[in-house]
Amino acid sequence: MRHNPVFDLTDPDEIRRLIGENPWATIVSPTSNGLVASHYPVLVDDTRDELAIVSHVGRPDERLHEWGEHEVLVIIQGPHGYISPGWYDPSPAVPTWNFVTAHLYGVPEMLPTDENLRVLEQLVDHFEDPMPEPRRMRGTLENSAYADRISAGTVGFRLPVTRFTAKLKMSQNRDEATQRRIVSELEGSGPYASPELAREVRLANPEVFGA
C-alpha cells in the first residue's frame, strides 16, 4: 500500500477489531507455480498474546498454497465507499474512496486434527451465536458424526502475524465541517449511503465526533 503517515493504522488492537468485524479474508501465496488466492473466514486467536489468526482451508488448498513453505499475505477489508466531491466545499475537488484495510504477513502453521476441530467449532459458534436458535457443530450426536466426516476434508491453520501494514483513510485530512457533511451523507438515503462507513469516519475522528 502507498505510504501515507496520515492514514497509517499501527495499533494491533485496532487490527483485532477490524478482523473481528470483517472476518472474510483473502489469502495470497507466492507459490512455485505463481500466485494463488483463496477466500476463507478467519478469527483472531485469543489464546496468543501476539497477533495471530486461525481458520481452515478445504483440501487441497493447503497444497496449492504450499502451506508452511513460505510467507503468505492475508488481506482484511473493512468498510469502504465512494466519497463525492459534492460533499466538500464549492471549490475544485476530486472524488476519493474511504476505506480501512490490513495486510497481514506470516508463515501458516498447520494444526493437528483435534485443534482443527476446535477451531472449526469456534468458527461455527462465532457466526451462529447471533442466530435466534444457534446450530452447534456438535449439538447432537448426528451433527457430531457429520462434523467429523466433513472436517476430514479441511486443514486447520494458525498464522502468527510477523508484520502487518494497514491503512485507515476516513477523511482525517478534511476540516471539521467537511467531515460532518460526509458523515451526514453517509448516514442519509443517497446512492452512496453507508452507515458502516459513517461509523468508521466517526471513530477515526474523535476530536470532531467524540470518543
Steps between C-alpha positions, in 0.01 A plus 500: 500500500613854431676653799304787649559563873170688536309177441735241653333256741755353741302397810477116521178529701340691213614226264334246729178704489521523121537122468224433753252719314614400148605135517480413128866494392694468176809279528772545237803273464802544270539133409742320270217498243421870534254693713214309663206671674223355717225644718409377849354633826761556771497565874745676728682240709421614853731237649804700389632828635647589163275560200402173331205366303354151465279334244500209258527434129326232299724234357702524276545875556775430754703341217407761240622771739808293595393551861785555744771538236494879468345821621140571397299820481158518664287799401225626730264753346279714722227750410576709192319724257490787255529857631358754257669840446149641530530432874793743526490876465425667163870537406653260245528145637525143382322193637675255730442167670491448875614160622665297771709197413783293646766282340617227736819302434623175649571131442196278568529217751279198428295384798464144624161335455370571851592869483353529151170370639515752782558786254217379277269501802614852589423618147153348505425638846626846402254529214214306657498686833285790366240259359174454694558123512875443454604178328807349662747282317464238773151584617379144449659159449392514136656844455817388675545198272434713193750764621768235542450384140496851355798622702716227345487705180645808670841606626512737797766766524637766728671805354724683749514850352867593472424841349207698367426815307162667534326813381206686650393771255192661651520868404754578774657757264174698465381789714227452759218642288586269211525198728155575638354534148657170398352320801163661437500375139616152600222481758243632252302328225709586194658252255823482702351487847682262733433498876797267553735742326350796688576319827863455398533868408366589844739260675799626300433865588427506876602865532196586287249229592615402850660180621 
